[in-house]
Amino acid sequence: MNNKEKKWGLFLLIIVLSAYIIPYTLLSDVTKWYGSYFLWCVFGLIAIIANFFLTKDWGDEE
């Protein structure tokens, strides 16, 4: 695992943890369900984009 992959892995870990921590702490007073849903959709898109950049060069290492 190279340094670039470690940085992307740490970024993804922070995104995943934030997706669970923020709705249950900062948004705990929001009574509408779509507040957390929108946040999780945004985090999901960020995770998909980060995974794309993490894995786009995996086939070129030969």
C-alpha positions, 0 to 999 in steps of 0.5 A: 500500500503506497502513501496515496492509498493510505491518504485516500483510506484515511479520508474514506474512514473520516467520511464514514465516521462523519456520516454516523457521528454528525446525524446523531450529534449535530443533527439530533434536534432535527425532527425531519427524517430527510435531514439525515437522508440528504446528508447520507446521500451527500456522504455516499456521493463523496465516498463513491468519488473518493473510491473512484480516485483511489482505484482508477490506477490499480490496473496500471501498476504492472 
